[in-house]
Amino acid sequence: MKQKTRTVRPNALEVRLGNVLEWSIQSWVSTTGRKVRIAEAPWLEGPIGNNYIGAEFYEGYAREVGLDAVTDDDDAGLLPDFCALAGERFDPSLVHSEIRDFYERTARYDLFAQIGWSGPFKHPPRTLIYLVGHNVGQFDIPLSTPAVAMKNELICLEDPLTNETPYAGWLRRSVSTGEAMLAGLYTTCGLPRARGRFFKGVYPLPGGSATTIFRPENGPDGSFALISDGRRFGEAGYYRIHRTDDGALRVKCVPMEETIHVFVDSEGVLQARHAFAILRARFLDLHYEISRRGS
């Protein structure tokens, strides 16, 4: 049985602590991060957030950069064409058709997530989510329940002149509360240290973003994996980004690993497991059941 989410929110003191914590992270990135220009590292280009992200971010960003935010396309997907990820080490044609359909027509699907925390590094990210996530309207994963039903919304950001889609916005809300849990923008990119195309997720944050770049891999029985485990600048990994006043970026390559394994089980049900680890010590697992909307 699917459980209802009981929302527990920080009090006024915790909100202030969250603001200080987010400011400290921004300061750490802006003072110790590697300074780069977009022209030098175009694979790091992406939307930058304001003080609050939430569901309203997409339309505001679209207006700012002259794009159209299309919200009524029932066939919208994270990737207009799954074959955009094709490369020497990845063959999209070997991936199960249901998985390809999910990425190309994501708006047709609903998600139910089971949440599992474990390991010695689970407390810092839980603290960040509790104190900062709700404050900024990003990474606001419920901490008081082991499972949550998600409302899945696709917002395609289209160029009105070329009809191209630089980013597919993917907003996930809690069904029980209606509040935004995760607001991401997705595209593909190349990398200086590897051949092929990579899946890129940009999660706007105040003054910057958390950007994760994933390496696509074929798995057994038509399964599909996205791997982010790079330790060096220019590899598929996790980057915390802060934009400076002169338009340059300050970038920290954080040693966090993410693995997303998408597969169709023996009963024909589409599922995904999303694992997070620091220095190979796992601290969070999200297990998704993915179903076609209305089925």
C-alpha positions as CSV (number, residue, x, y, z in Angstrom):
1,M,0.0,0.0,0.0
2,K,1.3,3.4,-0.9
3,Q,1.9,5.6,2.2
4,K,0.9,9.2,2.6
5,T,3.8,11.6,3.1
6,R,3.8,13.4,6.5
7,T,5.6,16.7,6.0
8,V,8.0,17.8,8.7
9,R,9.3,21.3,8.2
10,P,12.2,23.2,9.9
11,N,11.3,25.8,12.5
12,A,12.4,29.4,12.3
13,L,15.8,28.7,13.9
14,E,16.4,25.8,11.5
15,V,15.5,28.0,8.6
16,R,18.1,30.5,9.6
17,L,20.7,27.7,10.0
18,G,19.8,26.5,6.6
19,N,20.4,29.9,5.1
20,V,23.8,30.1,6.8
21,L,24.6,26.6,5.5
22,E,23.7,27.4,1.9
23,W,25.7,30.6,2.1
24,S,28.7,28.7,3.4
25,I,28.5,26.2,0.5
26,Q,28.3,29.0,-2.0
27,S,31.2,30.8,-0.4
28,W,33.3,27.5,-0.4
29,V,32.6,27.0,-4.1
30,S,33.2,30.6,-5.1
31,T,36.5,30.9,-3.2
32,T,38.1,27.4,-3.7
33,G,36.5,26.3,-7.0
34,R,38.3,26.2,-10.3
35,K,37.7,29.3,-12.3
36,V,36.5,28.7,-15.9
37,R,34.8,30.4,-18.7
38,I,31.9,28.8,-20.6
39,A,33.9,29.1,-23.8
40,E,36.6,26.9,-22.2
41,A,34.2,24.4,-20.8
42,P,30.8,24.5,-22.7
43,W,29.8,21.2,-21.2
44,L,29.3,23.0,-17.9
45,E,26.9,25.6,-19.3
46,G,23.5,25.5,-17.7
47,P,20.8,27.5,-15.9
48,I,21.7,29.3,-12.7
49,G,19.1,29.7,-9.9
50,N,18.0,32.6,-7.8
51,N,17.2,32.4,-4.0
52,Y,14.3,30.1,-4.5
53,I,13.9,27.4,-7.2
54,G,10.6,25.4,-7.0
55,A,8.1,24.8,-9.7
56,E,8.1,28.4,-10.9
57,F,11.8,28.3,-12.0
58,Y,11.1,27.1,-15.6
59,E,8.9,29.8,-16.8
60,G,11.1,32.5,-15.2
61,Y,14.2,31.1,-16.8
62,A,12.5,30.7,-20.2
63,R,11.5,34.4,-20.1
64,E,15.1,35.4,-19.2
65,V,16.8,33.6,-22.1
66,G,14.0,34.0,-24.7
67,L,12.7,30.4,-24.8
68,D,9.2,29.1,-24.7
69,A,8.1,26.9,-21.7
70,V,5.9,24.2,-23.3
71,T,3.9,22.4,-20.6
72,D,1.0,20.8,-22.6
73,D,2.9,18.2,-24.6
74,D,1.7,14.8,-23.4
75,D,4.5,13.1,-25.4
76,A,7.4,15.2,-24.0
77,G,10.5,13.3,-22.9
78,L,13.9,13.8,-21.3
79,L,15.4,13.0,-24.7
80,P,13.7,13.8,-27.9
81,D,15.6,10.9,-29.4
82,F,17.2,8.2,-27.2
83,C,19.7,7.6,-30.0
84,A,21.3,11.0,-29.1
85,L,23.4,9.0,-26.6
86,A,24.9,6.7,-29.2
87,G,28.7,6.3,-29.1
88,E,31.5,3.9,-29.4
89,R,30.8,2.3,-26.1
90,F,27.0,2.6,-26.0
91,D,24.4,1.2,-28.4
92,P,20.9,2.6,-27.8
93,S,19.4,-0.1,-30.1
94,L,20.2,-2.8,-27.4
95,V,18.1,-1.1,-24.7
96,H,14.7,-2.4,-24.0
97,S,11.9,-0.6,-26.0
98,E,10.0,0.3,-22.8
99,I,13.1,2.0,-21.3
100,R,13.6,4.0,-24.6
101,D,10.0,5.0,-24.5
102,F,10.3,6.3,-21.0
103,Y,13.1,8.6,-21.9
104,E,11.5,9.8,-25.1
105,R,7.9,10.2,-23.7
106,T,8.6,10.7,-19.9
107,A,5.3,12.7,-19.5
108,R,3.3,9.6,-20.0
109,Y,4.7,8.0,-16.8
110,D,4.1,8.1,-13.1
111,L,6.7,7.3,-10.4
112,F,6.6,5.8,-7.0
113,A,9.8,6.0,-5.0
114,Q,11.1,4.0,-2.0
115,I,13.7,5.9,-0.1
116,G,16.5,4.2,1.9
117,W,19.2,5.9,3.9
118,S,22.3,4.0,5.1
119,G,26.0,4.1,5.8
120,P,28.3,6.4,7.7
121,F,27.8,9.4,5.3
122,K,24.0,9.5,5.5
123,H,23.8,12.3,8.1
124,P,25.4,15.3,6.2
125,P,23.1,15.0,3.1
126,R,20.0,14.4,5.3
127,T,20.9,17.5,7.2
128,L,21.4,19.5,4.0
129,I,18.0,18.3,2.7
130,Y,16.2,19.1,5.9
131,L,17.8,22.6,6.5
132,V,18.4,23.8,3.0
133,G,16.1,21.8,0.6
134,H,12.8,23.4,1.6
135,N,14.4,26.8,2.0
136,V,15.5,26.9,-1.7
137,G,12.8,24.6,-3.2
138,Q,15.3,22.0,-4.5
139,F,16.3,18.5,-3.4
140,D,13.3,18.6,-1.0
141,I,13.1,14.8,-0.5
142,P,10.7,13.8,2.4
143,L,12.7,12.5,5.3
144,S,9.8,11.3,7.5
145,T,8.5,8.5,5.2
146,P,10.2,5.6,3.4
147,A,8.1,6.0,0.2
148,V,6.5,8.7,-1.8
149,A,4.3,8.9,-4.9
150,M,5.6,11.5,-7.4
151,K,3.7,13.7,-9.8
152,N,5.8,13.8,-13.0
153,E,5.7,17.1,-15.0
154,L,7.7,17.8,-18.2
155,I,8.4,21.4,-19.3
156,C,10.2,21.6,-22.7
157,L,12.2,24.8,-23.1
158,E,12.0,25.5,-26.9
159,D,13.7,28.0,-29.0
160,P,10.9,29.8,-30.9
161,L,13.2,30.5,-33.9
162,T,14.7,27.1,-34.4
163,N,12.1,24.8,-32.7
164,E,15.0,23.1,-31.0
165,T,14.8,22.1,-27.3
166,P,18.0,23.0,-25.4
167,Y,16.7,21.6,-22.2
168,A,13.9,19.3,-21.1
169,G,12.6,20.4,-17.7
170,W,11.6,17.6,-15.4
171,L,9.7,18.6,-12.2
172,R,8.8,16.0,-9.6
173,R,6.2,16.9,-7.0
174,S,4.9,14.9,-4.0
175,V,1.5,13.7,-4.8
176,S,0.3,14.0,-1.2
177,T,1.6,17.6,-0.6
178,G,1.8,19.0,-4.1
179,E,5.1,20.6,-3.3
180,A,8.1,20.5,-5.6
181,M,10.7,17.9,-4.6
182,L,13.2,18.1,-7.5
183,A,13.4,20.6,-10.4
184,G,15.9,19.5,-13.0
185,L,16.8,20.3,-16.6
186,Y,18.2,17.7,-18.9
187,T,20.2,17.5,-22.1
188,T,23.2,15.8,-23.6
189,C,26.8,17.0,-23.9
190,G,30.3,16.0,-24.9
191,L,33.3,15.9,-22.6
192,P,37.0,16.8,-23.1
193,R,38.3,13.6,-21.5
194,A,36.0,11.0,-23.2
195,R,34.4,10.2,-26.5
196,G,30.7,9.9,-27.2
197,R,27.7,11.7,-25.8
198,F,26.7,12.0,-22.1
199,F,23.4,12.6,-20.2
200,K,23.5,15.8,-18.3
201,G,21.3,16.9,-15.4
202,V,21.3,20.5,-14.2
203,Y,19.7,21.3,-10.8
204,P,19.6,25.1,-10.3
205,L,20.6,26.4,-6.9
206,P,21.0,29.9,-5.5
207,G,23.7,31.6,-7.5
208,G,24.7,28.4,-9.3
209,S,23.8,24.8,-9.8
210,A,24.5,21.2,-9.0
211,T,25.3,19.6,-12.4
212,T,25.7,15.8,-12.8
213,I,27.1,14.3,-16.0
214,F,26.3,10.6,-16.6
215,R,28.0,8.0,-18.8
216,P,25.5,5.8,-20.6
217,E,26.1,2.0,-20.5
218,N,24.4,-1.1,-21.9
219,G,23.4,-3.6,-19.3
220,P,22.2,-7.3,-19.5
221,D,18.7,-8.1,-20.9
222,G,18.2,-4.7,-22.4
223,S,18.8,-2.8,-19.2
224,F,20.3,0.7,-19.1
225,A,22.7,2.4,-16.8
226,L,23.8,6.0,-16.2
227,I,27.1,6.3,-14.3
228,S,28.6,9.4,-12.7
229,D,31.8,8.5,-11.0
230,G,34.5,10.9,-12.3
231,R,37.1,12.3,-9.9
232,R,38.9,14.6,-12.4
233,F,37.7,17.8,-14.0
234,G,36.3,16.9,-17.4
235,E,35.0,13.5,-16.5
236,A,31.5,12.3,-16.1
237,G,30.9,13.3,-12.5
238,Y,29.2,15.7,-10.0
239,Y,30.0,19.4,-10.2
240,R,28.9,22.1,-7.9
241,I,28.9,25.4,-9.8
242,H,28.8,29.1,-8.7
243,R,28.6,32.0,-11.2
244,T,30.7,35.0,-10.3
245,D,29.8,38.6,-10.9
246,D,32.0,38.8,-14.0
247,G,30.1,35.9,-15.6
248,A,32.8,33.3,-15.0
249,L,32.1,30.0,-13.2
250,R,33.7,28.6,-10.1
251,V,33.5,24.9,-10.2
252,K,34.1,22.1,-7.6
253,C,34.3,18.5,-8.8
254,V,32.8,16.7,-5.8
255,P,33.7,13.0,-5.2
256,M,30.1,11.8,-5.2
257,E,29.1,8.9,-7.3
258,E,25.7,8.2,-8.7
259,T,24.4,5.1,-10.5
260,I,21.0,4.9,-12.2
261,H,20.0,1.4,-13.3
262,V,16.8,1.2,-15.4
263,F,15.4,-2.3,-16.2
264,V,12.2,-4.2,-16.9
265,D,11.7,-6.9,-14.3
266,S,10.5,-10.5,-14.8
267,E,6.8,-9.4,-14.6
268,G,7.3,-6.7,-17.2
269,V,7.3,-3.8,-14.7
270,L,9.7,-0.8,-15.5
271,Q,11.9,0.0,-12.5
272,A,14.9,2.1,-11.7
273,R,17.4,2.1,-8.9
274,H,19.3,5.3,-8.2
275,A,22.2,4.9,-5.8
276,F,24.3,7.8,-4.2
277,A,27.7,7.3,-2.7
278,I,30.6,9.4,-1.3
279,L,34.1,7.8,-1.7
280,R,32.3,4.6,-2.7
281,A,30.3,4.5,0.6
282,R,26.6,4.4,-0.3
283,F,24.4,6.7,1.7
284,L,21.1,6.9,-0.3
285,D,19.1,4.5,-2.5
286,L,16.0,5.5,-4.4
287,H,14.0,2.6,-5.9
288,Y,11.4,3.7,-8.5
289,E,8.5,1.8,-9.8
290,I,7.6,3.5,-13.1
291,S,4.2,3.0,-14.7
292,R,2.3,4.4,-17.6
293,R,-0.1,7.1,-16.5
294,G,-3.6,5.8,-16.2
295,S,-2.6,2.1,-16.3
